[in-house]
Amino acid sequence: MSFIPRIVFHPSLPSTMDEAQRLAEAGAPEGTVVQAGIQTAGRGRFGNTWTSPEGNLYTTTLFRPQVATRFCAQMSFVCAVALSDTLVTCGVPKAAIGLKWPNDVLVDGKKIAGILLEMRSGQGDTPDYLTAGIGVNVAVAPEGGTAISQYSDAPLDEVRDALLGHLGALYGVWLTQGFMPIRTRWLEQAYGVGKPVTARMAERKVEGVFEAIDHDGNLILKEPAGNSRTISSGAVHFRVS
């Protein structure tokens, strides 16, 4: 499998995700990467705003994986591991990096990057396309976050190129070897494993200990009564207590 990035750069966009999806609908090939210098309407999960000042990395990459749609959420973990490898390449200490389920990357406990996946279903059991939006704090960080600039002087283009290289390689691993090697890598740096967490689902919450993720990427939570509960990555917010 050969993943060849094709970068489409815009000084400013409302959202790289929206532009990538427009290109996907027009037939753009897998590997198309939309990058913006700034976003005026960047978004995260659950409709949250992604603050997008100049100096940071904002990309959305287009994938057309020939896999069952039920497996596509695993790409969030592919992206997270690729981000971890990218941070190490750019001078961030590996020991400081934590991968927070399901889609955040932390350094020294502070958010440095986030991932947003969106999928368009195709005819049959495979998606028409999958878009992976990735934002990385390179030069500046919002309040409570951190940035690569606090650990190294890696320039923006170097961060982008490292990310696309690692992302392409790990995407190939996922396509050819499945989720297991990605899951293993993710768990090696998982934030909060073995610690108490609160999973928030709609109007209720579940408390327990974060045990692991299963073979689909769902969170496995051990409740105080001793039973294990599996929680979908699409339904939950949680904080390490």
SELUM-658398 format. One line per 8 residues: number of its first residue (from 1); their letters; for each residue x, z, y of C-alpha. Coordinates in nm, 4 decimals. Each point is the difference from the previous one (the first is absolute). Layout:
N
NUM> a> X/Z/Y ~ ...
***
This chain:
241
1> msfipriv> 0.0000/0.0000/0.0000 ~ 0.1400/-0.1035/0.3394 ~ -0.1418/0.1670/0.3100 ~ 0.1026/-0.1883/0.3137 ~ -0.0982/0.1635/0.3313 ~ -0.1196/-0.2305/0.2777 ~ -0.0052/0.1972/0.3241 ~ -0.2526/-0.0825/0.2716
9> fhpslpst> 0.0930/0.2033/0.3087 ~ -0.2251/0.0762/0.2972 ~ 0.1159/0.2050/0.3006 ~ -0.3457/0.1593/0.0082 ~ -0.3049/-0.0019/-0.2262 ~ -0.3128/0.2084/-0.0259 ~ 0.0778/0.0518/-0.3715 ~ 0.2482/-0.1580/-0.2412
17> mdeaqrla> -0.2520/0.0663/-0.2780 ~ -0.2699/-0.2070/0.1685 ~ 0.2404/-0.2864/0.0698 ~ 0.1370/-0.0001/-0.3557 ~ -0.3523/-0.0139/-0.1383 ~ -0.0848/-0.2887/0.2314 ~ 0.3027/-0.1883/-0.1316 ~ -0.0892/0.0904/-0.3584
25> eagapegt> -0.3493/-0.1440/0.0451 ~ 0.1624/-0.3174/0.1323 ~ 0.2100/-0.0312/-0.3165 ~ 0.3309/0.1581/0.1020 ~ 0.2358/0.0506/-0.2953 ~ 0.1015/0.3250/-0.1620 ~ 0.2911/0.1525/0.1869 ~ -0.1377/-0.0714/0.3459
33> vvqagiqt> 0.1001/0.2944/0.2205 ~ -0.1683/0.0581/0.3341 ~ 0.2119/0.2134/0.2336 ~ -0.0933/0.1228/0.3465 ~ 0.2156/0.1498/0.2719 ~ -0.2954/0.2172/0.0953 ~ -0.3556/0.0363/-0.1262 ~ -0.2845/0.0685/0.2391
41> agrgrfgn> -0.2495/0.0908/-0.2735 ~ 0.2096/0.1037/-0.2989 ~ -0.1887/0.1846/-0.2679 ~ 0.0585/0.2311/-0.2926 ~ -0.2156/0.1274/-0.2832 ~ -0.3609/0.1027/0.0602 ~ 0.0016/-0.1806/0.3345 ~ 0.2661/0.2235/0.1532
49> twtspegn> 0.2039/-0.1444/0.2857 ~ 0.3666/-0.0791/-0.0678 ~ 0.1948/0.0634/0.3216 ~ 0.2161/-0.3080/0.0539 ~ 0.2528/0.0256/0.2863 ~ 0.2833/-0.2466/0.0448 ~ 0.3125/0.0642/-0.2076 ~ -0.1616/0.0691/-0.3359
57> lytttlfr> -0.0738/-0.2257/-0.2970 ~ -0.3518/-0.1352/-0.0504 ~ -0.0501/-0.2470/-0.2832 ~ -0.2658/-0.1219/-0.2374 ~ 0.1099/-0.1888/-0.3107 ~ -0.2248/-0.2367/-0.1933 ~ -0.0028/0.0186/-0.3796 ~ -0.1937/-0.2091/-0.2505
65> pqvatrfc> 0.0617/0.1931/-0.3243 ~ -0.1413/-0.1379/-0.3227 ~ -0.1055/0.3401/-0.1272 ~ -0.3363/0.1681/-0.0529 ~ -0.1491/0.1349/0.3208 ~ -0.0164/0.3515/-0.1470 ~ 0.3808/0.0159/0.0081 ~ 0.0453/-0.1119/0.3602
73> aqmsfvca> -0.0089/0.3523/0.1466 ~ 0.3315/0.0552/-0.1800 ~ 0.1625/-0.2156/0.2679 ~ -0.0175/0.3001/0.2329 ~ 0.2573/0.1701/-0.2223 ~ 0.2113/-0.3170/-0.0182 ~ 0.0096/0.0010/0.3800 ~ 0.0811/0.3717/0.0156
81> valsdtlv> 0.2973/-0.0313/-0.2338 ~ 0.1185/-0.3059/0.1938 ~ -0.0199/0.2030/0.3204 ~ 0.2019/0.2805/-0.1553 ~ 0.2695/-0.2458/-0.1065 ~ -0.0069/-0.1543/0.3470 ~ 0.0520/0.3343/0.1708 ~ 0.2969/0.0749/-0.2236
89> tcgvpkaa> 0.1458/-0.3449/0.0727 ~ -0.0354/0.0730/0.3712 ~ 0.1756/0.3357/-0.0137 ~ -0.2731/0.2576/-0.0589 ~ 0.1041/0.2620/-0.2600 ~ -0.1891/-0.0578/-0.3239 ~ -0.0464/0.3736/-0.0530 ~ -0.1964/0.0207/0.3263
97> iglkwpnd> -0.2561/-0.2650/-0.1016 ~ -0.3383/0.0960/-0.1429 ~ -0.2734/-0.2354/-0.1219 ~ -0.3385/0.1463/0.0844 ~ -0.2961/-0.1099/-0.2086 ~ -0.1424/-0.2514/0.0411 ~ 0.1569/-0.1948/0.2864 ~ 0.2356/0.1948/0.2288
105> vlvdgkki> 0.3767/0.0342/0.0131 ~ 0.1528/0.3168/0.1438 ~ 0.3495/0.1004/0.1035 ~ 0.0688/0.3724/0.0262 ~ -0.3748/0.0509/-0.0334 ~ -0.0899/-0.2232/0.2961 ~ -0.1713/-0.3375/-0.0233 ~ 0.2261/-0.2998/0.0522
113> agillemr> -0.2018/-0.2814/-0.1581 ~ -0.3467/-0.0862/-0.1220 ~ -0.1605/-0.2600/-0.2237 ~ -0.3410/-0.1674/0.0144 ~ -0.1222/-0.2249/-0.2828 ~ -0.2960/-0.2329/0.0268 ~ -0.1168/-0.2458/-0.2644 ~ -0.2286/-0.3000/-0.0128
121> sgqgdtpd> -0.1601/-0.0496/-0.3394 ~ 0.0245/-0.3453/-0.1522 ~ -0.2071/-0.1731/-0.2613 ~ 0.0489/0.1706/-0.3316 ~ 0.2079/0.3109/-0.0528 ~ 0.2961/-0.0745/0.2274 ~ 0.0154/0.0417/0.3780 ~ 0.0066/-0.2924/0.2374
129> yltagigv> 0.2623/0.1898/0.1947 ~ 0.1353/0.3434/0.0843 ~ 0.1393/0.0975/0.3394 ~ 0.2418/0.2905/0.0358 ~ 0.0368/0.1345/0.3506 ~ 0.3115/0.2105/0.0543 ~ 0.0937/0.1876/0.3142 ~ 0.3389/0.1669/0.0377
137> nvavapeg> 0.1147/0.2222/0.2861 ~ 0.3385/-0.1522/0.0764 ~ 0.0794/0.0857/0.3628 ~ -0.2767/0.2393/0.1005 ~ -0.2418/0.2364/-0.1710 ~ -0.3399/0.1358/0.0998 ~ -0.0336/0.3741/0.0448 ~ 0.0554/0.1757/-0.3315
145> gtaisqys> 0.1711/-0.2999/-0.1571 ~ 0.3579/-0.1155/-0.0329 ~ 0.1928/-0.3263/0.0296 ~ 0.2991/-0.1725/-0.1570 ~ 0.1817/0.0311/0.3342 ~ 0.0285/0.3738/-0.0600 ~ 0.2144/-0.0685/-0.3072 ~ 0.1791/-0.3293/0.0654
153> dapldevr> 0.0369/-0.2832/0.2505 ~ -0.1368/-0.2687/-0.2343 ~ -0.1545/-0.2791/0.2119 ~ -0.3577/-0.1139/-0.0484 ~ 0.0851/-0.3333/-0.1637 ~ 0.2269/0.1735/-0.2502 ~ -0.2818/0.2359/-0.0948 ~ -0.2420/-0.2909/-0.0395
161> dallghlg> 0.2373/-0.2067/-0.2127 ~ 0.0825/0.2969/-0.2220 ~ -0.3695/0.0731/-0.0454 ~ -0.0869/-0.3561/-0.0967 ~ 0.2904/-0.0136/-0.2443 ~ -0.0964/0.3225/-0.1737 ~ -0.3697/-0.0864/0.0103 ~ 0.0567/-0.3380/-0.1610
169> alygvwlt> 0.2169/0.1482/-0.2744 ~ -0.2451/0.2789/-0.0836 ~ -0.2967/-0.2367/0.0128 ~ 0.1788/-0.2004/-0.2678 ~ 0.0508/0.3141/-0.2087 ~ -0.3693/0.0834/0.0289 ~ -0.1091/-0.3503/-0.1015 ~ 0.2340/-0.0236/-0.2978
177> qgfmpirt> 0.0256/0.3599/-0.1227 ~ -0.3224/0.1581/0.1211 ~ -0.0571/0.3258/0.1831 ~ 0.2056/0.2379/-0.2142 ~ 0.3428/-0.0583/0.1618 ~ -0.1598/0.0171/0.3453 ~ -0.1850/0.3201/-0.0916 ~ 0.3228/0.1564/-0.1278
185> rwleqayg> 0.1855/-0.0867/0.3197 ~ -0.2840/0.1291/0.2178 ~ -0.0262/0.3320/-0.1834 ~ 0.3748/0.0577/0.0437 ~ -0.0624/0.0357/0.3745 ~ -0.3627/0.1119/0.0048 ~ -0.0842/0.2478/0.2723 ~ -0.1862/0.3105/-0.1112
193> vgkpvtar> 0.0138/-0.0320/-0.3786 ~ -0.0481/0.3430/-0.1552 ~ -0.1343/0.1463/0.3239 ~ -0.3527/0.1015/0.1005 ~ -0.2000/-0.2684/0.1765 ~ -0.3473/-0.0453/0.1407 ~ -0.1662/-0.3313/-0.0790 ~ -0.2718/-0.0863/0.2491
201> maerkveg> -0.2771/-0.2247/-0.1301 ~ -0.2908/-0.0835/0.2303 ~ -0.1840/0.3298/0.0582 ~ 0.1851/0.2096/-0.2545 ~ 0.3520/0.1016/-0.0857 ~ 0.1855/0.0769/-0.3209 ~ 0.2974/0.2343/-0.0163 ~ 0.2668/0.0113/-0.2652
209> vfeaidhd> 0.3580/-0.0946/-0.0834 ~ 0.1261/-0.3560/0.0338 ~ 0.1231/-0.0799/-0.3515 ~ 0.0820/-0.3720/0.0022 ~ -0.1543/-0.3437/0.0338 ~ -0.1546/-0.1743/-0.2971 ~ 0.0676/-0.3516/-0.1278 ~ -0.2319/-0.1466/0.2640
217> gnlilkep> 0.1484/0.1965/0.2912 ~ -0.2792/0.2554/0.0214 ~ 0.0896/0.3573/0.0943 ~ -0.0185/0.2566/-0.2797 ~ -0.1020/0.3389/0.1368 ~ 0.0010/0.3143/-0.2132 ~ -0.2806/0.2285/0.1143 ~ 0.0210/0.3817/-0.0056
225> agnsrtis> -0.2165/0.0103/-0.3145 ~ 0.2669/-0.1995/-0.1817 ~ -0.1756/-0.3332/-0.0318 ~ 0.1500/-0.3205/0.1391 ~ -0.1892/-0.2210/0.2418 ~ 0.0849/-0.3634/0.0707 ~ -0.0525/-0.1089/0.3594 ~ -0.0171/-0.3576/0.1236
233> sgavhfrv> 0.2489/-0.1019/0.2656 ~ -0.2805/-0.1480/0.2055 ~ -0.2067/0.3141/0.0387 ~ 0.2254/0.2828/0.1074 ~ 0.2019/0.1639/0.2737 ~ 0.2230/0.2862/-0.1025 ~ 0.2557/0.2320/0.1489 ~ 0.2641/0.1995/-0.1748
241> s> -0.0924/0.3639/0.0626
***
